[in-house]
Amino acid sequence: MKRLYIVTAGESHGKGLTAVIEGFISGLPLEAEDINRELKRRQGGYGRSSRMQMEEDRAEFTAGIYKGITTGNPIAIFISNRDWREAGPVACPRPGHADLAGATKYDLNDIRPVIERASARETTARVAAGAVARRFLAEFGIAIHSHTISIGGVETSPQDDVKPIDWQQVESSPLRCADARAEKEMIAAIDAARVDGDTLGGVFEVVAHGVPVGLGSYAHWERRLDGIIAQAVMSIQGVKGVDIGSGFALSKVRGSQTHDAIVPNIDVDTGKPGGLPWRRLSNRAGGIEGGISNGEPLVVRAVIKPIATLAAPLPSIDLHSGEAIKAHYERSDISVVPAAGVVAEAMLAIALAEACLDKFGGDSLRETMANYHNYLGNISLWQ
Ligand SMILES: Cc1cc2nc3c(=O)[nH]c(=O)nc-3n(C[C@H](O)[C@H](O)[C@H](O)COP(=O)(O)O)c2cc1C
């Protein structure tokens, strides 16, 4: 059974969203601001709908925190919807959404309940839970970032390995893009799609720095960290592909250009805590080998499809009459690649928090961190 269990509840135009986190440690200082900061990041991005200006997502802890510190009890977080209203019935399914299959599966004669729950508004609750995980991971020195790689076929220039991404610049960019030239073209592409009543998808990358070697396991398929991360990111609404490290690009290169040479870490004696006696000359594996983190940054990329709600809708049918009509349309984003990156940060944080609890155990922060430092202290060459 999983150590950390996260449930979300709530509808797009319901009273609000709830995240419940069960199995978490006690002793972690946690403020609403830790959550609100992440909720705000999720709401950003050029190409979003007016809904994002209307909502100002704020978290309220309703359980599991006492005097600003986690207690070990289940944590409950509530985020209210400003756009709370009874939205009207829908009979015409939108291709690319859960509408048709969802109404059929649950034997509904109105698509509205499907739209309300399948909506990515649910990711607000995921980001709230992810913010708790993120706060926990900060204790290990793990930091997670995301940036946009492409939108509507406009790609950033290949990343120069020696020049690390300026994450501050990414945070201030409207598309969370590190390449100003590409960003300009992406904005133009979004504007053009908007004029045509169309939408765009793209690729984002999520990077976790400071991940210790040894999370996950090769011993059983369910414990492989790459599989766990792929599931977590693939579960985001609209994500259609996930790769780790060089991923799909590996189909075009040889083994010698695929793997990451291991060399002695001559800096290990300089006293940097957590320093390993070895290092890698590259990180094409994206920080995971054999389903286990190898101490290098985790690098995950994913493609999110063009938004399925089109202002110029595709053909569909009225489920009452069977008549051919255009699909239902309601206010929608044009492109959500940067926001999807922020949601993926949350999902990666949840996956890594679970992996840390699995590896280091403990019921309180103090116990977990003592186990962690003990483990790090035991890593050495076999001398
Ligand atoms: C942050 C975020 C915002 C989204 N906003 C919209 C939206 O405004 N309109 C829409 O049709 N789809 C939106 N989507 C995508 C849909 O929720 C998703 O395509 C749909 O639920 C069907 O799921 P699937 O694409 O995984 O099959 C969004 C996705 C994310 C991650």
The ligand as an SDF file (V2000), in Angstrom:
LIG
                    3D

 31 33  0  0  0  0  0  0  0  0999 V2000
   -3.9300   23.6630  -16.7230 C   0  0  0  0  0  0  0  0  0  0  0  0
   -4.8600   23.0880  -17.7480 C   0  0  0  0  0  0  0  0  0  0  0  0
   -5.9060   23.8690  -18.2400 C   0  0  0  0  0  0  0  0  0  0  0  0
   -6.7800   23.3580  -19.1950 C   0  0  0  0  0  0  0  0  0  0  0  0
   -7.7660   24.1710  -19.6830 N   0  0  0  0  0  0  0  0  0  0  0  0
   -8.6060   23.6930  -20.6220 C   0  0  0  0  0  0  0  0  0  0  0  0
   -9.6300   24.5310  -21.1750 C   0  0  0  0  0  0  0  0  0  0  0  0
   -9.7750   25.7180  -20.8140 O   0  0  0  0  0  0  0  0  0  0  0  0
  -10.4380   23.9940  -22.1250 N   0  0  0  0  0  0  0  0  0  0  0  0
  -10.3130   22.7090  -22.5470 C   0  0  0  0  0  0  0  0  0  0  0  0
  -11.0560   22.2830  -23.4070 O   0  0  0  0  0  0  0  0  0  0  0  0
   -9.3400   21.8930  -22.0550 N   0  0  0  0  0  0  0  0  0  0  0  0
   -8.4940   22.3430  -21.1060 C   0  0  0  0  0  0  0  0  0  0  0  0
   -7.5110   21.5140  -20.6160 N   0  0  0  0  0  0  0  0  0  0  0  0
   -7.3780   20.1370  -21.1030 C   0  0  0  0  0  0  0  0  0  0  0  0
   -8.5790   19.2570  -20.8000 C   0  0  0  0  0  0  0  0  0  0  0  0
   -8.8740   19.2930  -19.4120 O   0  0  0  0  0  0  0  0  0  0  0  0
   -8.3660   17.8190  -21.2750 C   0  0  0  0  0  0  0  0  0  0  0  0
   -7.9490   17.7970  -22.5970 O   0  0  0  0  0  0  0  0  0  0  0  0
   -9.6770   17.0460  -21.1890 C   0  0  0  0  0  0  0  0  0  0  0  0
  -10.0420   16.9130  -19.8240 O   0  0  0  0  0  0  0  0  0  0  0  0
   -9.6180   15.6510  -21.8190 C   0  0  0  0  0  0  0  0  0  0  0  0
   -8.6380   14.8640  -21.2340 O   0  0  0  0  0  0  0  0  0  0  0  0
   -7.4900   14.2390  -22.1280 P   0  0  0  0  0  0  0  0  0  0  0  0
   -7.0520   15.2950  -23.0660 O   0  0  0  0  0  0  0  0  0  0  0  0
   -6.4110   13.8480  -21.1600 O   0  0  0  0  0  0  0  0  0  0  0  0
   -8.0670   13.0650  -22.8630 O   0  0  0  0  0  0  0  0  0  0  0  0
   -6.6170   22.0150  -19.6660 C   0  0  0  0  0  0  0  0  0  0  0  0
   -5.5630   21.2300  -19.1570 C   0  0  0  0  0  0  0  0  0  0  0  0
   -4.6890   21.7550  -18.2170 C   0  0  0  0  0  0  0  0  0  0  0  0
   -3.5720   20.8980  -17.7010 C   0  0  0  0  0  0  0  0  0  0  0  0
  1  2  1  0
  2  3  1  0
  2 30  2  0
  3  4  2  0
  4  5  1  0
  4 28  1  0
  5  6  2  0
  6  7  1  0
  6 13  1  0
  7  8  2  0
  7  9  1  0
  9 10  1  0
 10 11  2  0
 10 12  1  0
 12 13  2  0
 13 14  1  0
 14 15  1  0
 14 28  1  0
 15 16  1  0
 16 17  1  0
 16 18  1  0
 18 19  1  0
 18 20  1  0
 20 21  1  0
 20 22  1  0
 22 23  1  0
 23 24  1  0
 24 25  2  0
 24 26  1  0
 24 27  1  0
 28 29  2  0
 29 30  1  0
 30 31  1  0
M  END
$$$$
